[in-house]
Amino acid sequence: MDHRLITYRAKPETMAEHERLIRGVFEELQTVAPGSVRYAVLRLDDDTFVHVVATEPGGFSVPSLDAFKRFQEGIDERRSTPVESRGATVVGNYRMLGDQSAVSS
């Protein structure tokens, strides 16, 4: 699987709307139920959001969801920092990223 880590900080006054839109993405994911993607979003204490995405090459793309497209609309107005997106390698995993082995390369 390919892994990406996406981070940015949201503006406090947009937090409720931002979280509502993210929940919409997860509701649609539950309905579509793609097996080739793993996705989690964390909100840190300083209002930084961390998106952890794992996809199989050529598999389902989260940005293809209608709810994700709605989430992307106005994202620049809801953020207070630029988006940073990086590839990532799983070094260790215990039940966080699904059925992957405890150590992955």
C-alpha positions in Angstrom: 0.0 0.0 0.0 1.0 3.6 -0.6 0.9 5.8 2.5 0.5 9.6 2.7 0.4 11.9 5.7 -1.4 15.2 5.2 -1.3 18.0 7.8 -2.6 21.5 8.1 -4.1 23.7 10.8 -7.7 24.8 10.6 -9.1 28.2 11.7 -10.9 27.9 15.1 -14.0 29.7 13.7 -14.4 27.1 11.0 -13.9 24.0 13.1 -17.5 22.9 13.3 -18.0 23.1 9.6 -14.6 21.5 8.9 -15.4 18.5 11.1 -18.9 18.2 9.7 -17.4 17.9 6.2 -14.9 15.4 7.3 -17.6 13.3 8.9 -19.4 13.4 5.6 -16.4 11.8 3.9 -16.4 9.0 6.3 -20.2 8.5 6.0 -19.8 8.1 2.2 -16.8 5.8 2.7 -19.0 3.6 4.9 -21.5 3.4 2.1 -19.1 2.8 -0.7 -16.9 0.5 1.4 -13.8 0.4 -0.8 -11.4 -2.4 0.3 -8.4 -0.8 -1.3 -8.2 2.3 1.0 -7.6 3.0 4.7 -8.2 6.5 5.9 -8.1 8.2 9.3 -8.3 11.9 10.3 -7.0 13.1 13.7 -7.4 16.6 15.2 -4.6 17.6 17.4 -5.0 19.9 20.4 -3.7 22.9 18.4 -6.4 22.4 15.7 -3.9 20.7 13.4 -5.6 18.0 11.3 -3.6 14.9 10.4 -5.0 12.8 7.5 -3.4 9.3 7.3 -4.2 7.6 3.9 -3.2 4.2 2.7 -4.2 3.1 -0.8 -3.4 0.3 -3.1 -1.8 1.4 -6.4 -4.5 1.8 -9.0 -7.2 1.3 -6.3 -10.0 3.5 -5.1 -9.3 7.2 -4.7 -10.8 9.1 -1.8 -10.8 12.4 -3.8 -13.3 10.7 -6.2 -16.0 10.8 -3.5 -18.7 13.5 -3.7 -18.3 14.2 0.0 -14.6 14.7 -0.4 -15.2 17.2 -3.3 -17.6 19.1 -0.9 -14.8 19.0 1.8 -12.3 20.5 -0.7 -14.7 23.4 -1.6 -13.6 26.4 0.5 -10.8 24.5 2.1 -8.4 27.5 1.7 -10.8 29.7 3.7 -11.0 27.1 6.5 -7.2 26.6 6.8 -4.8 28.8 8.6 -1.6 27.0 7.4 -0.7 25.5 4.1 -1.3 21.8 3.4 1.7 19.6 3.8 1.5 16.2 2.1 4.2 13.6 2.4 4.7 10.0 1.5 5.2 7.7 4.4 6.6 4.3 5.2 5.1 2.1 7.9 7.8 1.1 10.3 5.6 -0.4 12.9 1.9 -1.0 13.2 -0.2 -2.5 15.9 -3.9 -2.7 15.0 -3.9 1.0 13.8 -3.7 0.5 10.1 -5.9 -2.6 9.8 -4.7 -6.1 8.9 -1.1 -5.2 7.9 1.7 -7.0 9.6 3.2 -5.5 12.8 6.3 -4.4 10.9 6.1 -3.3 7.3 8.7 -2.2 4.8 
